[in-house]
Amino acid sequence: MSVRSFLDTNVLVYSDDHDAPRKQRRSLELIAEARRGRTGAISTQVLSEYFATVTRKLGVAAEVARRKVELFAHLDLVLLGRDDVLAAIDLHRLHGLSFWDALIVRAARQARCAVLYSEDLQHGSKVDGLRVLNPFAET
């Protein structure tokens, strides 16, 4: 991962999903590459969604999930504000994205990423100049 890349929530969640070993392995690879190359970005939204999902759906202990949030926060962290919410609303209106996906796209653009790793948006599509790649798609 030599280009700046944004990791969506599902990438982080799969790092804890023992029931999906292929996705877990790929997730851990992406996170390691992002940290090692200092090319990865996430947002406060991603951290919040990660914590809520793994504690509720995967049964990860809150203490463990909190520690992982601390570690993930060492990636380039986008702090979302009023202007980001308004821009996400515009992306939602212009591109037909869900509001939450639009907020992810906005955060990725704020972090000057070229790629958004997500399984929630269409693989290979471009949104607001950002290339969407599903890292779990069969190649």
N, C-alpha and C positions, 0 to 999 in steps of 0.2 A: 504494500500500500504506500506508494510514493507520492500520490496526490492527496490533498486534504480531503478527508472523508468524514462524514457525519454518521454516527451509529444510532439507529433508531432503537427504541425500547426493546423490541423483540430480540435484537442481537444480544443485549445484555441479559435478558430473561433466559434465553437458551443456554447461557453459561451455567445455569443451575438446573437445567432440565435433564435429569438422568434417564428419563423415558424416551428421549430423542438423542441418542448418542452421536449420530452423524451431525446433527445441527449443533449439539453442544461442542463437539470438536471444532467445527467451523467457527462458531462464536468465539471460542477461546483463542483461536488463531487470529481472528480479526482484532480482538481486543489487545492481544500481545503485540501485533504489528502496529497498531495505532499508538500504543504506549512507547514501544521501542523507537519508532520513527518520528514520534512527536507530531503525527499528522492527523490524529483523530480528534473529533469534537463531539460533544453531547450538550444537552441543555438541562436546565433545572426541571423542565417538564419530563425529560427522559428519566432522570434520577427518581423523581416522585412516582412515576408510573412503574418503574422497575421495582421499587420498594413495595408498593401496593400489590403488584402482581405476584411477586415471588413469595411474599408472606401469606397472601390469601390463597393463591392457586397451587403453589408448589410446596407449601408448608415449611419454607425456610424460616428459621428462627429470626425474630426481629433483630437480635444482637448481631447475628451473622450478616443479615441483609444490610444493617446499618454500616458495618465495617466495609462491606463491598461498595456501598455508596461512597464512603470516604475514599476508597481506592479509585473508583471510576471517576471521581471528581478531580483527579489529577490530570485527566485529559483536558483539552481546551474546553472550558465550561462557558456556555452562553447563558447569561442571565437575562431572562425575558422581562420586558417592561411594557408600558402603555403603547408605545409606538409599534412594538412587535405584535401585540394583540390586534391593533388596528390594521396593520399590514397583513396579518393572517386572515382577517375578515375579508380583505380585498382579494387575497389569493383564493379563498373559499368561493367568493362570488365569481371571479374570473375563470377559474379552472375547475369548478365543481368538486373540489376536494372537501372532505370532512373538515370541520374547523380544526380538530386536533392534528390531522395530517398537515393542514396548512400551517399550523404553528411550528411543526417539525421542519417543514420546508423553509419557513422564515428563519428559524434558528440556524439551519445549515447555511443559508445564504449569508447571515450575519457573521458566521465563522469563516466565510470565504472558502467554503468547501466546493469541490467540483463534483463529488459523488455523494449520494445518500444511500447508505446500505439499509434496506428495509424490505420486509416481505409484505408490507401493507399496501404499497403502491405498485403500479404496473412495471414489471421488470423491463428495463431498456428504455423507458419513457424519459422525456425531458420535461421538467417543470421549472419555469422561471430560470432557465439556464442551468439547472441542476440535473445531472444524470442519475437516474434511479436504478440501482442494481439490487436484485434479490440474491443475497449471498448463499441462500439455501436452495436455489433453483438447480435442478439437475442440468449438468452440462454435457 
